Amino acid sequence: MNKKRLIFLLVILSHSFPVLAELIVLKARGGGFKIGQVVSGKKGISLKEGERVTFIGPDGRTVKLRGPFEGLPVKKTVRKVDPGEALAILVASRDARTSSIGVIRAGTDTVRTPDPSAIDISRGGPRCIDEGEKPEFWRPDASFEAKFIMFPVDRSWRADLVWEKGQNRMIMPDLSKFEGVTTVLVNIDQQEFAISFSTIPKSIKKPFVKTAWMLEKGCIQQANALLEILSSSNKK
């Protein structure tokens, strides 16, 4: 995360602030909704039998609706986000998810990334990337040189990459064949694991919504990094 973006987060999160009655579409089946779409909480929606949609509110709460449904997507429009309450909701969601999917056993909760944009390349699992951005790889230990190999699932291409000693960040090199790839296989020291990428739509600008999106997509490490920033800001 660049310095300007971090400062912006810290400033806006130091107080409760007014927000528009906007919801972000997280999941949808029918109903004419698209992932990442911004929907007004003040406008009624209609869902037929079998249709369903999940929204994220400005405070990070998720709203799940299924058809038949007719009416406003939320009963009470959020007009001001309480940072403390929103944080409590997100932390509870994080804890519930890490418990249910066994993150503790996998060890991904104990390895903290320095910021939400850092993609841990040393272990498998889901990772989130801002729409239009390249993956920014990170490793927890930069005390040694290390080679690693990356493939798509169909192994149609191969990228041989090297961590220099002292290097712990690496922007994904320009690889035209990487565009559109959602899952890669990484081989480090003859050990292979899969990393899947989920795109965070540009429509998501509010940090609480972004954290909720990361949690829903299973990007626990990155969500933890953003939660730490939000928590530090809320204490000021």
N, C-alpha and C positions, 0 to 999 in steps of 0.2 A: 504494500500500500504506500503511495507516495505521500510526502509530508503534507501537501496542501489538502489532500483528501482526509488525512487523519485529523488535521486541525479543524477542518469543517465539521467532522463528526463530533469532536470534543466540544465545539462551541454550541452546536444545535442541541446536543443531548444534556447540557448542563441545566436546562430548564424544561418544564412542560411546554409544549408548543401546539398551536392550532394546526389541524390537518383537514384536508378535504375528505369528504365522505367517499373515498375510493377503495375499491377492492381489487386484488390481483388474482387472476385465474391461475390456480396451481395445477388442477387436474380437471378434465372435462370429457364427458361422453355424450355427444349430442347437444342439443340446445343452442347450437350456433356459436358456442364459445371456443376461443383459442387459448392455448397455454401462453401466459404472460399478458393476456389482454387486461386492460384497465376497465373496470365496470363501476358505475356510480351506485353507491349504497342507497341512494334516494329514488332510484328507478326500479320499478317492478320488473320481475322476470317470469318467464313461463317455462316449465319443464314438463315434458310428456312422460308417460309411463316408460320406465327403463332408462331415462336420461338422468344424468347426475353431474354435479359440478362441485369443486372444492375451491373456496376463496381464501385468501390471506388478507386480514384487515390491517390497518395502519399501525395497530399495536402488536401485531404478530400473532393474533388469534386466528385459528382456522375455522371456517364455516363450511359444513358439508350439507348439501341439499340433494335430494333425489326426487324424481317425478313420481306421481303427478304433483306439481307445485305451481302455485300462482301467488305472486305477491312480492314484497320487498325482500331482498336477500338477507338482510339483518333486521332484527326487531328494533334495535336501538343503535342509531348512528353514532360512531365515535367522533367527537368534535375536538377532543384534546387528549393527547397521549400522556399518560402518567408514566414516566420512565421507570420508576420503581416497580409499579404493577406489571408493566410490560416485561421487564427483566425477570420478575418472578415467574410469569407465565412461560417465558422461553426457557428458563433454567429447568422448570418442572418438566417441560416437554423434552428437553435434552436428556434429563436423568431417566425419564421413562423409556426413551428410545435406546439409550446406551444399555439399559438393563435388559430390554426385550431382545435386542439383536446381538447381545454378547460382546459388546465393544471392549469391556473390561478384559475378557479372556483374550481378545485379539491384540490388546495392548495399545490400541490407537488412542485411548483416552489419556494415556500417561505421556505420550509424546506431543508436546505443545509446539505448534508452528508459530513463527514470530508475528504473522499477520494473516488476515483472511485470504490474501492472494497467493500465499505460499502453498504449493502442491507437494506434499510429501511423496517423494519418489522411492523411498526406502521400503515401502510395504504396499500391499494391494488394498483396494477398496474404492468407494465412490469419491469423486472430487468435483468441485464446482468451479466454473470459469465464467467470468463476465462476458457477455455477448460481444463479439468482435475483437476480443483480446486473445493473445497467445498464452498457453500454459506457462507459468513461471515455476519451474521445478525447485525443490528445496530438499536438503538432506540434514539430518540432525547432527552428524559428526563430520566435520570438514578437515580433520587432522591428517588425512591421507589421500593420495591419489586413488581414484577408482574408475574403472571402465564399466559401462553398462550398455545393454542393447535393447532397442525398442522395436516391436513388430505390431502390425495390426493383427486382428484375430485370424484373418485368412493368410497371414504371412506373405502378402504380396509385395512387401518392401521391408527393408531393414535399415535402421539408423544406429550407427555405432557412435556413442557419445562418451566423453571423458570428464570426470570431475578432477580439476586440478587441486593439488594440495592447498588448503586454505579457502577453497571455493565452496560456498554452500547455497548459492542461487544461480539459476541458469534459465534463460528464456528459451523456449522451444525454438530450435533453428528453423529457418525457412524451408519447409518441406511441403510442396504443393499436394503431395499425396496424403498429408495429414488432415487436410480440410475435410470436414464431414465425418471424420473417424470419432466414434463415441467410446470405443474400448481399445486399449493397447495392452500388449503383453510386455513386461519388463523382465530382463534377465540380468541378475547381479550375482556374480560368483556362482554361476551354474544353478541358481535358484530363480524360478520363474513364477511371476504372479501377475494378476490382471488389475488394471486401473481403469475405471469407467469415468467418463466426463459428462457432466450435466451442465447445460448452459443457463446462466442467470440472465433473463431478458433485460434489455435496456430500460424497460418500463418500470423495473424495480429500482427505486432510488432511495427509499426510506430504510435506514439501517435495521429497524426491528423487523420489517417485512423481509429484508434480505437474510437475516438470521433465521427466520422461520422457514424460508425457502431452502436454505442450506440443510436445516434439520430434517425437513421433509424428504430431501433428496439423499440423506444419509451422509452428508459431508460434515461429519461430527468435528473433526479437527479444526476445520476452517470456521465452523460455527462457534467453537470454543474460543478461538482467537478473537472473533468479533464480539462475543459476549464479554470477554475480558476488557475490551476497549469501552464497551457500553457501561460496564460496571464501574470502571475507573472514572468515567465521565460523570456518572450519576452520584458518585461520592463527593464531588467537588461542589 
